[in-house]
């Protein structure tokens, strides 16, 4: 379910692929989910919020804690945002008892 040439997914592509993702997540039953980037975060959380509004705070997906953060490709283009992403990941580590 990856669009060609690394382009953003179209609405119909998200609609056709997201049920598979949701089923996989239900099967895995994770304690925490980290979404990387706007499309992953918006799709999983069923929101149109910007990445800036979503990241840095816990969200919920069907009873699972979700931490939205920046996509690695974005961080390569915007290295000044790495500190925020690191803060998000530290919150995940605390939640999982790894810190």
C-alpha positions in Angstrom: 0.0 0.0 0.0 2.9 2.4 -0.7 2.2 5.0 -3.4 4.8 5.0 -6.2 7.6 7.6 -6.3 7.2 8.3 -2.6 4.2 10.6 -3.3 1.5 11.3 -0.8 -1.3 8.8 -0.7 -4.6 9.7 -2.3 -7.8 9.6 -0.3 -9.0 6.4 -2.1 -5.7 4.7 -1.5 -5.9 5.4 2.2 -9.5 4.1 2.3 -8.5 0.9 0.6 -5.4 0.2 2.6 -6.2 1.4 6.1 -8.5 -1.6 7.0 -5.4 -3.9 6.5 -3.3 -1.7 8.8 -6.0 -1.6 11.4 -6.4 -5.4 11.4 -2.6 -5.9 11.7 -2.5 -3.5 14.7 -5.5 -5.3 16.3 -3.6 -8.6 15.9 -0.4 -7.2 17.3 -2.2 -5.6 20.3 0.7 -3.1 20.9 1.2 -1.2 24.2 2.2 1.9 22.3 2.1 3.0 18.7 4.4 5.7 17.3 3.1 7.2 14.1 5.8 8.8 11.8 4.5 11.7 9.8 1.3 13.5 9.0 -0.4 10.9 6.8 0.2 8.0 9.2 -0.9 10.1 12.2 -4.0 11.6 10.5 -5.1 8.2 9.1 -4.7 6.3 12.4 -6.3 9.0 14.5 -9.0 9.9 12.0 -8.1 13.6 12.2 -7.1 16.5 9.9 -5.0 18.1 12.7 -1.5 19.4 11.6 1.6 17.5 12.7 2.5 20.4 14.9 -0.8 20.1 16.8 -0.7 16.3 17.1 2.9 15.7 18.2 4.1 16.0 21.7 1.0 14.6 23.4 -0.5 11.1 23.8 -3.5 10.2 21.7 -5.7 7.2 21.7 -6.5 4.6 19.0 -8.9 1.9 20.2 -7.5 2.0 23.7 -3.8 2.0 22.6 -1.6 5.0 23.4 -0.4 6.7 20.2 2.5 9.2 20.0 2.5 11.1 16.7 5.9 12.5 15.7 7.7 13.7 12.6 8.6 11.5 9.7 12.4 10.7 9.4 12.5 12.3 5.9 11.0 15.5 7.3 13.7 15.5 10.0 16.4 15.2 7.3 15.0 18.3 5.6 14.4 20.1 8.9 17.1 19.1 11.4 16.0 21.9 13.8 12.9 19.7 14.5 15.0 16.7 15.8 14.9 18.0 19.4 11.0 17.8 19.3 11.1 14.3 17.9 13.6 13.2 20.5 11.2 14.6 23.2 8.4 12.6 21.7 10.5 9.4 21.8 11.6 10.1 25.4 7.9 10.2 26.4 7.5 6.7 24.7 10.5 5.4 26.5 9.1 6.5 29.9 5.7 5.0 29.0 7.4 1.7 28.2 9.6 1.8 31.3 12.8 2.1 29.2 14.0 5.3 30.8 
